[in-house]
Amino acid sequence: MTSLAHCRGCGCGDPAGTVAHAVVAALVTDDLDLAIASGLLDCRPCSGCDGACTDALLVARDARTAALAARERYRARNARLQRRAADLALKRGSGIVIDAAPTDAPRSLATRPALPVAAALALARAKARASERHKP
């Protein structure tokens, strides 16, 4: 059995690469959660590991960093779109207020509004005009 200091990817025994070796061990077993917990995002490659092992570590680190950045951009975009829709609804005075709080999970079919935002706003305007015409 290899010790924790030995790399499971290439067999390197450099004690300075213990963190990198732990991350590579998690990647070898395809355990991304353990790799992240072991320090994947901040890990520097071991200088004693071979090129394939180092490349695997760098590719996994860069892919996870890119995925986290994309998730943050997606959340920021959704929050921005919700704020814009809420501002538009308030400017038009439709009385329909859209929840501007960002959500982490997509809404299920059961919690989605019956109408899209644009259709709900158009319906609210039409109802307002109709009620104006029928006033005594």
N, C-alpha and C positions, 0 to 999 in steps of 0.2 A: 504494500500500500504506500502511495506517495504521501509525503508530508504536505502540510498546507502551503509551505513556501515553494513547492515545486509546481510548475505550470502544467495544467492538464491538457493544454493545447499543443505545447511543443516540448515539454519536459525540462524547461529551463529551471535552474535551481538558484538563481540570483535572489538573495534575501531582500534586496532593495525593491524587488518587484512583487512583494507579497500582496499588495492591494490589487495590482493588475492581474496577478495570478488567480485571486479569488473571483474577480469579475469574469475572467476567461473561463474559469471552472463553471460558473453559473451559465455562461453563454453556451458552453459545450453541452450542457444538459438542457438547453433551451428554456431556462428559467429566467425570463426577463425581469420579473419582480425581484428575484434574489440579486441579479446583476445590478439593478438600480440601487437596491439596499446596500450592496457591497461597494458602491461608489462609482458606478458606470459614468455618470454625467460629469464627474470631476476627475476621472482617472487619467493618469498619464501612462503611456505604454512602458513596459519594462524594457530596458536597454539590452537585456540578455536574451529576450525572446526572438524567435525567427520572424521573418517578414510576413508569413501567412498568419501567424498568431497576432502580430501587431496590427496587420490590416483588418483582421476580423474584429478586433477591439475597437479600432478607429471607425470602421463602418457602422458598427452597432451604436457607438456613442454619437456619431454624427446623425444617424437616422433617428435616434430617440430625441436628440436635441431639436431636430427639424420638426418632428411630430409634435413635440410640446409647444414649439413656437406657432405651428399651424393651429393647434387647438386654441391657443391664446388669441390669435388673430380672428378665428371663427367666433369666439365668445365676444370679443370686442365689437365685431361687425354686427352680431345679433343685438347686442345692447344698443349700438348706435341706431340700427334700423327701428328698434322698438321705441327709442326716444323720439326719433323723427316722426313716426306714426302717431305717437301720443301728442306731440306738439302740433301736428297737422290737424288732429281731431279737435284739439282745444281751440286752434285758430278758426276753424270752421264753425265752432259753436254747436257741434252736432249733439252734444250731451253724451256721446259715447267716449269713454275714457279707456284707453288700452293700457293694460298692465305694463309698465315700463321696466319692471324688475327683470333682470336677466335670469334665465333658468339654465341649470346645468344639463338637464335631461330633456330630450324632445318630448313635446306633448303627445299623449296618446290620443287616439281617435275620440275617446269618450270625453276628453277635456278640451278638445279644439272647439272654437266658436263655430256656430252653424254656418256663418257666412265669412268669406274673406274680408279683410279690413276694408278694402276699397268698396266692395259691395255693401258692407254695413254702413259705410259713410254715405254712399249714394242713396241707400234706402232711407236713412235718417233725414237727408236733405229733401227727398221727395215727400216724406211724411210731414215735414215742417211746412213745405209749400202747400200741401193739401189742407193742412189745418188752418193756414192763413186764408185760403179761399173760402172756407166754410164757416168763418166767424160771422156772427150776426151783426 
